[in-house]
Amino acid sequence: MISRILPSSNPTGRLSTPALIVTMFVLAMSACVLALVVWKGYDARRNALAQSETEMRNLAHSLAEHATHTIQAADVVMDDIVAFLRFQPFPDRGSFNARLREISDKLQQINELATLNAKGDVEYASITPSPAINSADRDYFVYHRDHADPKLRITGPIVSRVSGQPVIAVTRRLEDGDGAFAGIVIATIESDYFNEFFQTFNLGAGGGITLSSSDGKVVVRWPPTKDGRDLSKSQLFESLLPHSPVGYNLATSPFDGLTKYYAYEQLSRYPLVVTVARTEMSVLADWREAVRSDAVVATAVLACIVLLAAGLAVQLRNRERFEKLLRERDARHRLIDANIGDVVVVLDGQGVLTFVSMSVETVLGFSPEEMLGRVYLDMMHPDDVAGLRSIGKRLPHAPNGLRAEFRMERADGTLVWLEANFRFTRQDDRPQRNIVCTLRDVTRRKEMEDEVEALNSRLAEMARTDALTGLPNRRALDDFIASEFEARQDLSVLMIDVDDFKGFNDHLGHHAGDDALRQLGRLLAGTAAGAEGFAARYGGEEFTIVLPDTAMAAAIGFAEELQAAVRALDIVNPSATRGKLTVSIGIAGKIAGACDPATLLRCADIALYEAKRRGRDCSVVAPAYVGDAGSLVPDAATRTGTPA
């Protein structure tokens, strides 16, 4: 205590020591909080910049791949056209124009596809009617005319003389048999094709995406600018691209003068460069918001520290004054503090309530006065009384107490589950036959346990059910046939396979195949239930029906009726000989040779393959013994050639 450490004759010293302790505490805690905020802010800024760099590099690479694929599609088409016109210079105009229209319609990025003759007039075009325009003055035409360069050339943006919209022209040179200039092949890509794709990316205020030619001329930019730009004198084209085709940098934007982080990547196949830019403010926006939040939290924490320090100073000054009062109330406070939120009751030797805490009103709706003097067993659910009596008998031999769960009726008539901890207590060093009990409402926990149990049961059921057809799956089949094999004298198994199902899927698609399997599953389930059998999906398009207490003759009749019912579904199968969906069935029965369920299934499976070998849509019975089944097994060539 402070009074024992400091001289009693120096009251000023007694006051200054708590003040010093509080001051050191405030300074130390404030320094820790500020250091934590600064470190967190620095680390968060570094992570924000690193994450932004990774995201922007990845986006630049994705956009470069998109641009490459866009141009490459036109390049491949134009290469085919150049090769075709080299060997057939004057194709039929109508058919060739139709071919160009077909190509333009299939390639979304190509707006116009045409060939120009040596004078610059349109010779063939995907547009109907062919436009009567001359492009001899265009830069791309002049270049191909004056340069024997067979490579693809990308020009843009230019205004299309057909649509009046800004486009990117992709051109290649045409030559006659002597190698002389014979015109060009041109495909146009609307600038909006790239703009519509670029605008899907949120780069924040001031962000942008630029597609430039290798000489620095802007081809496409999002957001659009009013005039074209030449970036050949920028840092990117003068110093960065010559050293690396991929990179990341911080520089002033030539478009709006803002400081931006930008990632760039040069296309490997074509003379284009993709640039993704974000303003420094946009990149660090989330970081700034986090710093502001941290500052608010730090301010609140510092305020709490100050308040805590003030409270600590008051506590130190009043410690001696409250010490005696705390000792007197310490015993009861420990009991209450240890069980806060629970109901605390005390029972005498006859089980009568002698003390009830105020929290009983929240838990049970009774006031303490309403419960005092009552026998606790009289308030319990009748089904739980026997268990509580057993707890009372064992409690004297349990020094650490005993725990029990039981039901009790609230004041409003509803039942609640309570968890109780019973133990004997001593007071004033004299043994008392009193029992202290803490009660906790665990109704919600019991409800959750019931919900979890129901959910586990549902999950177990789902694990044994085929999701597509709703039939039991292979696991459920194995369990069922294992139990029935031991319990039944007669047991027949039908192995069923859909005929020509691969061809069905190839002609009508897997969606139609799944629908057909669902219809077949419903039919099998209903048919098997009518015969008190068990239907399951074995795998793929194979199903199994187990018929307990069914002899072979009855199983054969059941199989024939089932095949007729499948044909009655009238499901069209274009790949089948009969034009309808049919099934092949292998039948096996429990006999002396079938010593286990696996052998029984194998016999039915062998009979199934024999049914398919005999032409499908038929039933085959397995031989009397497993050893005789070898004659039913088709050779490797036959089994491999049989469609599933």
Secondary structure, DSSP 8 states (H G I E B T S, - for coil): -HHHHS-TT-HHHHHHHHHHHHHHHHHHHHHHHHHHHHHHHHHHHHHHHHHHHHHHHHHHHHHHHHHHHHHHHHHHHHHHHHHHHHH-SS--HHHHHHHHHHHHHH-TT-SEEEEE-TTSBEEEESSSS----B-TTSHHHHHHHH----S-EEEEEEE-TTT-SEEEEEEEEEE-TTS-EEEEEEEEEEHHHHHHHHTTS---TT-EEEEEETTSBEEEEES--SS--B-TTSHIIIIITTT-SEEEEEEE-TTT--EEEEEEEE-SSSSEEEEEEEEHHHHTHHHHHHHHHHHHHHHHHHHHHHHHHHHHHHHHHHHHHHHHHHHHHHHHHHHHHHTTTSEEEEE-TTSBEEEE-TTHHHHTS--HHHHTTSBGGGGB-GGGHHHHHHHHHHGGG-TT-EEEEEEEE-TTS-EEEEEEEEEEEEETTEEEEEEEEEEEE-HHHHHHHHHHHHHHHHHHHHHTB-TTT-SB-HHHHHHHHHHHHHH-SSEEEEEEEETTHHHHHHHH-HHHHHHHHHHHHHHHHHHHHHTT-EEEEEETTEEEEEEET--HHHHHHHHHHHHHHHHHT--B-TTSSSSB--EEEEEEE--SS--SHHHHHHHHHHHHHHHHHTTSS-EEE--SSGGGGGGGS--HHHHHHS--
